[in-house]
């Protein structure tokens, strides 16, 4: 008997606005426990706006965002703090504090949100850094390591509280192709070994095809979802010209296949 996967994120009829401008209109989708889910689309389609709604930074104009069974749409400060314990976020830049060592950066959320005895924090930090292949770099400053290593250090910090969901904001931004491929492999490894749900915002086609189990594609023109499914399947079968051009890296004047 097949066990039906349960949604850990539910977005229902979400409308996102900045002042009088509608960015997203009546967007609905679900993210299932343990999957790698990618939000993609061209520039200005609302990817980052949607991410900010999912992590509670912005409240929707209307609609609902439910994370792990809790409606965060109108969450109070206590509810927002509870959400922060369930999620981890890897920002584009890594968002590490430059004056703090890598170990101090990773320790910060542990010290902030748990009552763990101080003598247990360093071994936990070393374990998190080991997960992202940064053993031995505890005492380095962010400026003393490469861009790819800073991304991994940011990922270690995002995993500090054993979150149920990891959010990635353009994880490959600023990385060379080899380093980006290494990060893709790390994401796949962590998903398989830890079972963590991962939501990734990106437009990097190679990374999407390498890691995504399911995607939604946003469109600036329609202000909503124009495709949903497995990216390889969408590349091979979609009849939507916008979707076909994206997954086949074709400019707008390219003819759509018959």
N, C-alpha and C positions, 0 to 999 in steps of 0.2 A: 504494500500500500504506500503510495507516494504522499509524503508530508508536504502540505501546502506551505510555502514560505509566507511569513508574516511581514507586513509593511512596518518599517521602523520610522519612516517619514511619510506623511500624507500631506499633499498640497491640494486644496480644494477651492476652485474658482478664484484664484488669487488675482487681484488687480493691484498693480504697482504704479504709483504716480509720483512725479516730482512737480510740485506746484500744480499747474493746470495740464501738464504733459503726461499722458498715459504711456508708460513704458511696456507694461505687460497687462494683458487683458484676459480674464477668465482662464488662467492656466491651472491645469489639474494633472497630477501624476503621483506615483508612489515609488518609494525606494525600499527594497526588501533587505532584510537582515543578511549581512555577510556578503553583499554584492559590491562590485565596483561599478559605480554609476557615474556617467559623464554628462555634463551639461555643456553643449557646444553651440557654435554658431558664429556668424561674422561679427565684425566690430559694430558696437552700438546696438546689439540685439537684446541686451538686458541680462547677459550671463552674470555679471558681477552684482547687478541689482537683485537678481534672484538669490544668489548666494547670501547676500546680506540679510535677506528675509529669512532664509533657512537657519541662520545662526543667531537670529534675534536682534540684529543691529538696527533693522528697519521694520516697522510694523506695516502690514499691508493696508492699502486704502479700503479694501474689502476682501473677503475670503478668509480661509483658515490655513495655518501651518501647524501640523501636529507632529511632534517629535517624541518618539518612544512613549506614545500614549498620552502625552500632555499637549494641550493646545497652548502654544506660546504666543498666539496672536495678541492676547491682552495680558500677558504675564506680568505680575508685579516684580519688584526687585528680588524677592525671595525665590520666585519661580525662575527668574533669569539666572540667579546664582546656581540653582539646581541644574539648569541647562548647561552651564559652563562646565559642570563636573561630568557631563555625559559626552561632551564633544571635545575634539582637538582640532586646531586650525593651523595649517601651514600656509603662511602668506607668501606672496610672490618673492619678496626680498629675504624671507626667512625671519625678518623682524626681530633679530637678536639684539640685545643691549650691548653696544660696543665696548662699554667700560667693564663688563662682567665677563668672566671666563665662560667657556662652553659649559662646564659643570655647573656654574652658578646660574646660568640661563636655564638649564634643564631643571635645576632644583627649585626654581622660583615658584612654579605652580604647586609643587608638592608642599612647600613651606606655607604657601598662601591658603591652600584649600584643604589641607589634612592636618591631623594632630600627630603625625608620625614622629617618634623620638628623633632628635637631631642626629644621633649616631647611626641611624638606619638610612638616612637620606643619601649619603655618599655611595653606599653599595647599590642602592636603587638607581641612582643616576648613572653609575657605571654600567648597570644592566641595560638601561635604556640606550646608552651610547653604543653598547655592544650590538644591539638590535639593528642599528643603522651603520654598523662597521666603522665606528669612530673610537674604538678602544685606544687609550693612550693619549687622547687629545683633550682630556679634562681641563688642563691648565692653560690651554691656548685661548687667546682672544679671537673674536670673530675676524678681525683684520689680518690675523696670522694664518688663516686657512683659506682654501680656494672657495669659489662660488658654489660649486657642487657640494663641498663639505659643509658650507653654511646652510644649504638647503637641508642636508641630512641632520644637522644639529637642530634646526628648526623643527624637523619631523620628530626627533627624539623628545623635544620639549612638548610638542603637540600630543605625544603618547604618554606623557609623564603620569597622568591620572588614570591610565587604562581606559580611555574613552570607548564608548560603544560605537561612535561615529567619528571618522576623520574627514575633515574638509580640506581640499587642496585648491588654492587659488593660483591658476597658471603655474603649476610646479616646474615646468620646463623653461619658463621665461628666463632669458639671459644665459642659458647653458649651451655648450657646444653639443653636437649630435652624439658623441660618445658618452659624455657625462649624462646627457638626457636619457640615453638608453639604459645606463646604469641605474638611474633613478626609477625608471619604469620597472626594471627587474626587481628592485627593492620593494616597490609598491606591491607587485605581484606576490613576492615572497612573504611580506607581512600580512597581506590579506589571507593567504593560504595557511600560514602558521598560526595567526592570531584570530582569524575569523572576523576581523573588524570590518564594519561597513565603511565604504569609502565613497565620497562624493567629490568629483573632480570637475573644476571649471577650466576648460582649455579650448584652444582652437588648433592645437598642434596635431595634425592628422596622424603622423607616425605613432605618437604616444597613444592617441585614441584607439587606433587599430591594435596596438600592442597590449593594452591593459583593460579596455572597457568590455564589460559583459553586456551592458545595456546603455543606451544613450537617449537623450532627448535633444532635438535640434530646435533652437529658437530662431525666429525670423523678425527682423526689425519692421518689415512692412506689415505683417499680419499681427504683430505684437503678441505672438503666441508660439505654440509648438507646431512645427510642420512635419516632424518625423520622430518616431520612437521605435527602438528595437536594437538588435545586435548590429554593430557598425559594419561588419563584413557583409552581412545580409543586405543592409541598406545600400552599401556601395554596389553590390551586384544586381539588385533587383528594383531599386526605387525608380519610379517613373516621374517623380517630381523633379523638374529641371534644377531647382535650387539645391535640392539634396544631392542630385547626381553630380552637379558641378563641384560641390564641396568635397565629396568623397573621392572624386576623380581628379581633383586639382585642376579644374578647367575654368578659363575666364568666361565672362558672361556671354560673349559672342559665340561660344562653342555650341555647335548643334547638339541637341539632345538626341540620344539614340532612339531609333524607331522601336 
